[in-house]
């Protein structure tokens, strides 16, 4: 498993949570049984992210800064909040963390 696959799985779960807790969902802000089952099935996709975490760490370590920047770009494309200002700040924090991680690794 690679970082981008794990990122997709995490966002799939986040998207499903947003879908089932939104006002437009069948249960409104409450989750119906069917929505809960659907959320559970989606969350099962996260199991490999946790069981193969060491592979994800190795995948991250093996990437150069250019490849890590592509990961940040993929994150920013998929990451969406209703508060655009907060979304931009979080995306900036991810970029800063990448820069700091690269600087720490180079020293």
Secondary structure as UniProt FT lines:
FT   HELIX           3..21
FT   TURN            23..24
FT   TURN            26..29
FT   HELIX           33..44
FT   TURN            45..46
FT   HELIX           47..51
FT   HELIX           53..62
FT   HELIX           65..78
FT   HELIX           84..106
//
